[in-house]
Amino acid sequence: MRANRAYHLIVSRQGLEPAFLSSPERLDRIEVVSIDDGEVVLYWDLPAKQASRLLRTLRADLAGLDEDEFISRWEGADVEE
């Protein structure tokens, strides 16, 4: 089964402006939640610009990988720059 059928992305932004206009202090939260049980599987608090880049990659992987491949790829991933 594709990962986008098993997991849902939740993004919480600290501001309304787009990432490229945001202040460096703004942190955005990204959560990958299991659709079956509603549990948070993966979680990041990142600066807005980095969160924007991570979201693009996560969305592509959700659509292209199966659920086990997705979790094995992102579990324990270091996304800090």
Backbone as a chain_set.jsonl record, in Angstrom:
{"seq": "MRANRAYHLIVSRQGLEPAFLSSPERLDRIEVVSIDDGEVVLYWDLPAKQASRLLRTLRADLAGLDEDEFISRWEGADVEE", "coords": {"N": [[0.836, -1.164, 0.0], [0.52, 2.239, -0.776], [2.329, 4.877, 0.833], [0.975, 7.289, 1.212], [-1.595, 6.485, 1.653], [-1.543, 5.373, 4.101], [-0.488, 7.201, 5.873], [-0.758, 10.575, 7.119], [-0.038, 13.975, 6.534], [0.494, 16.624, 8.768], [0.722, 20.035, 9.108], [1.825, 22.718, 10.986], [1.994, 26.092, 11.144], [3.777, 28.974, 12.345], [3.147, 31.428, 11.464], [1.504, 33.538, 8.99], [2.7, 34.3, 6.64], [4.485, 33.352, 3.621], [7.129, 30.878, 3.523], [9.563, 31.887, 2.434], [9.459, 34.556, 3.059], [9.43, 34.662, 5.777], [10.434, 35.232, 9.23], [13.669, 34.438, 10.593], [13.407, 33.252, 13.078], [11.02, 31.921, 13.171], [9.32, 28.884, 13.696], [8.164, 25.937, 12.234], [5.916, 23.21, 12.515], [5.97, 19.831, 11.644], [4.14, 16.948, 11.242], [3.84, 13.465, 10.858], [1.229, 11.374, 10.66], [-0.31, 8.362, 11.581], [-2.939, 6.959, 9.779], [-4.55, 4.83, 10.512], [-4.51, 4.555, 13.399], [-4.223, 7.107, 14.424], [-1.925, 7.973, 15.666], [1.084, 9.845, 16.179], [3.745, 9.405, 14.065], [6.125, 10.391, 12.984], [7.932, 13.426, 13.648], [8.747, 16.859, 13.465], [10.205, 19.993, 14.409], [10.981, 22.778, 12.786], [12.901, 25.479, 11.264], [11.136, 27.796, 9.152], [11.846, 27.903, 6.352], [13.397, 25.605, 5.983], [11.533, 23.699, 6.743], [9.68, 23.964, 4.688], [11.099, 22.939, 2.48], [11.482, 20.312, 3.376], [8.823, 19.432, 3.48], [8.11, 19.286, 0.741], [9.738, 17.148, -0.076], [8.82, 15.101, 1.626], [6.132, 14.859, 0.764], [6.506, 13.944, -1.87], [7.748, 11.483, -1.352], [5.729, 10.201, 0.12], [3.866, 9.78, -1.874], [5.269, 8.173, -3.63], [6.487, 5.948, -2.409], [6.073, 2.77, -0.692], [4.387, 2.062, 2.451], [6.137, 0.845, 4.369], [8.701, 1.272, 3.265], [8.739, 4.067, 3.297], [8.674, 4.704, 6.079], [11.043, 3.414, 6.94], [12.898, 4.909, 5.542], [12.627, 7.515, 6.628], [12.595, 7.313, 9.415], [14.383, 8.257, 12.17], [15.8, 10.042, 10.639], [18.084, 12.654, 10.015], [17.375, 15.858, 9.658], [18.382, 18.331, 10.031], [20.183, 21.277, 9.166]], "CA": [[0.0, 0.0, 0.0], [1.265, 3.496, -0.832], [2.461, 5.559, 2.122], [-0.028, 8.346, 1.365], [-2.845, 5.849, 2.095], [-1.345, 4.937, 5.481], [-0.047, 8.322, 6.706], [-1.285, 11.9, 6.802], [0.839, 15.065, 6.951], [-0.104, 17.772, 9.445], [1.688, 21.121, 9.166], [1.406, 23.858, 11.804], [2.902, 27.212, 10.899], [3.69, 30.022, 13.354], [2.808, 32.688, 10.824], [0.728, 33.433, 7.761], [3.514, 34.605, 5.466], [5.182, 32.203, 3.03], [8.415, 30.565, 4.154], [10.67, 32.723, 1.953], [9.322, 35.88, 3.675], [9.308, 34.516, 7.226], [11.596, 35.579, 10.043], [14.497, 33.264, 10.887], [13.009, 32.677, 14.362], [9.766, 31.175, 13.036], [9.416, 27.433, 13.631], [6.979, 25.234, 11.746], [5.845, 21.832, 12.987], [5.52, 18.84, 10.667], [3.837, 15.662, 11.867], [3.345, 12.376, 10.02], [0.296, 10.688, 11.545], [-0.879, 7.117, 11.066], [-4.375, 7.068, 9.557], [-5.221, 3.734, 11.216], [-4.706, 4.748, 14.832], [-4.12, 8.52, 14.789], [-0.693, 8.209, 16.411], [2.157, 10.55, 15.491], [4.826, 8.475, 13.741], [7.316, 11.219, 12.807], [7.65, 14.78, 14.119], [9.856, 17.807, 13.366], [10.063, 21.435, 14.582], [12.058, 23.299, 11.941], [12.726, 26.824, 10.708], [10.138, 27.782, 8.081], [12.407, 27.587, 5.033], [13.794, 24.199, 5.985], [10.283, 22.927, 6.794], [9.098, 24.008, 3.347], [11.846, 21.98, 1.654], [11.187, 18.974, 3.874], [7.458, 19.093, 3.069], [8.132, 18.866, -0.667], [10.341, 15.819, -0.133], [7.908, 14.156, 2.276], [4.971, 14.633, -0.112], [6.94, 13.098, -2.982], [7.973, 10.131, -0.836], [4.43, 9.627, 0.468], [3.201, 9.36, -3.108], [6.058, 7.243, -4.422], [6.983, 4.783, -1.676], [5.065, 2.076, 0.114], [4.446, 2.539, 3.833], [7.332, 0.349, 5.058], [9.853, 1.991, 2.709], [8.665, 5.449, 3.771], [9.086, 4.758, 7.485], [12.46, 3.057, 7.07], [13.693, 6.013, 5.015], [12.533, 8.728, 7.438], [12.772, 7.077, 10.84], [15.712, 8.627, 12.621], [16.463, 10.91, 9.656], [18.587, 13.934, 10.507], [17.023, 16.851, 8.65], [18.992, 19.607, 10.401], [21.235, 21.745, 8.254]], "C": [[0.895, 1.246, 0.0], [1.248, 4.187, 0.523], [1.399, 6.64, 2.307], [-1.407, 7.799, 1.718], [-2.761, 5.436, 3.56], [-1.017, 6.096, 6.429], [-0.597, 9.642, 6.177], [-0.296, 12.938, 7.313], [0.024, 16.16, 7.625], [0.988, 18.822, 9.59], [1.083, 22.253, 9.977], [2.438, 24.957, 11.631], [2.695, 28.282, 11.973], [3.328, 31.372, 12.751], [2.055, 32.457, 9.537], [1.554, 33.644, 6.498], [4.175, 33.351, 4.915], [6.583, 32.055, 3.642], [9.53, 31.512, 3.709], [10.598, 34.146, 2.503], [9.336, 35.829, 5.203], [10.584, 34.932, 7.945], [12.389, 34.306, 10.352], [14.102, 32.56, 12.192], [11.742, 31.821, 14.269], [10.041, 29.677, 12.905], [8.09, 26.866, 13.152], [7.064, 23.786, 12.215], [5.307, 20.942, 11.879], [5.324, 17.518, 11.408], [3.373, 14.69, 10.791], [2.534, 11.489, 10.954], [-0.246, 9.448, 10.842], [-2.395, 7.277, 10.934], [-5.127, 6.011, 10.355], [-5.525, 4.05, 12.671], [-4.558, 6.189, 15.309], [-2.878, 8.874, 15.582], [0.327, 8.951, 15.545], [3.319, 9.582, 15.31], [6.151, 9.225, 13.627], [6.951, 12.664, 13.136], [8.9, 15.64, 13.985], [9.375, 19.213, 13.708], [11.255, 22.049, 13.864], [11.827, 24.755, 11.591], [11.884, 26.741, 9.431], [10.706, 27.385, 6.717], [12.812, 26.118, 4.927], [12.561, 23.299, 6.005], [9.629, 22.872, 5.425], [9.779, 23.005, 2.417], [11.543, 20.545, 2.074], [9.793, 18.526, 3.45], [7.398, 18.608, 1.632], [8.674, 17.442, -0.797], [9.42, 14.765, 0.489], [6.707, 13.836, 1.388], [5.332, 13.726, -1.286], [7.15, 11.658, -2.514], [6.67, 9.455, -0.436], [3.73, 9.081, -0.772], [3.956, 8.237, -3.824], [6.518, 5.976, -3.732], [5.837, 4.04, -1.002], [5.318, 2.421, 1.582], [5.688, 2.071, 4.583], [8.592, 1.056, 4.571], [9.897, 3.422, 3.23], [9.175, 5.557, 5.203], [10.562, 4.423, 7.635], [13.363, 4.169, 6.542], [13.749, 7.204, 5.981], [12.727, 8.518, 8.936], [14.209, 7.357, 11.237], [16.477, 9.521, 11.66], [16.875, 12.22, 10.306], [18.348, 14.976, 9.433], [17.593, 18.228, 8.981], [20.065, 19.984, 9.395], [22.428, 22.225, 9.041]], "O": [[1.906, 1.29, 0.7], [0.273, 4.092, 1.268], [0.963, 6.888, 3.431], [-2.305, 8.574, 2.051], [-3.784, 5.177, 4.193], [-1.238, 5.996, 7.636], [-0.862, 9.808, 4.987], [0.231, 12.795, 8.416], [-1.016, 16.574, 7.112], [2.058, 18.539, 10.131], [-0.031, 22.7, 9.701], [3.616, 24.77, 11.936], [1.579, 28.476, 12.455], [3.218, 32.36, 13.477], [1.971, 31.332, 9.044], [1.158, 33.218, 5.414], [4.403, 32.392, 5.653], [7.133, 33.003, 4.203], [10.362, 31.903, 4.528], [11.584, 34.879, 2.422], [9.261, 36.873, 5.851], [11.664, 34.98, 7.355], [11.822, 33.214, 10.367], [14.433, 31.39, 12.383], [11.431, 31.076, 15.198], [10.882, 29.255, 12.112], [7.025, 27.274, 13.615], [8.15, 23.211, 12.3], [4.3, 21.265, 11.249], [6.218, 17.038, 12.105], [2.597, 15.06, 9.91], [3.064, 10.924, 11.911], [-0.593, 9.486, 9.661], [-3.058, 7.689, 11.886], [-6.233, 6.27, 10.827], [-6.646, 3.845, 13.137], [-4.751, 6.461, 16.494], [-2.788, 9.978, 16.121], [0.423, 8.719, 14.34], [3.818, 9.009, 16.278], [7.179, 8.754, 14.115], [5.812, 13.086, 12.933], [9.993, 15.206, 14.348], [8.263, 19.591, 13.342], [12.4, 21.866, 14.278], [10.69, 25.226, 11.614], [11.918, 25.737, 8.72], [10.086, 26.597, 6.003], [12.592, 25.475, 3.9], [12.546, 22.253, 5.356], [9.08, 21.839, 5.041], [9.111, 22.305, 1.656], [11.367, 19.669, 1.228], [9.6, 17.363, 3.096], [6.714, 17.629, 1.333], [8.127, 16.63, -1.544], [9.261, 13.672, -0.055], [6.309, 12.676, 1.273], [4.557, 12.844, -1.654], [6.769, 10.719, -3.212], [6.52, 8.25, -0.633], [3.079, 8.038, -0.716], [3.351, 7.441, -4.542], [6.903, 5.018, -4.401], [4.768, 4.604, -0.769], [6.348, 3.008, 1.914], [6.246, 2.839, 5.367], [9.457, 1.402, 5.374], [10.966, 3.931, 3.565], [10.013, 6.406, 5.504], [11.266, 5.093, 8.391], [14.473, 4.352, 7.041], [14.798, 7.829, 6.133], [13.0, 9.48, 9.654], [15.14, 6.759, 10.697], [17.674, 9.741, 11.84], [16.106, 12.822, 11.056], [19.033, 14.986, 8.411], [17.309, 19.195, 8.275], [20.759, 19.128, 8.847], [23.42, 22.659, 8.456]]}, "num_chains": 1, "name": "protein.A"}
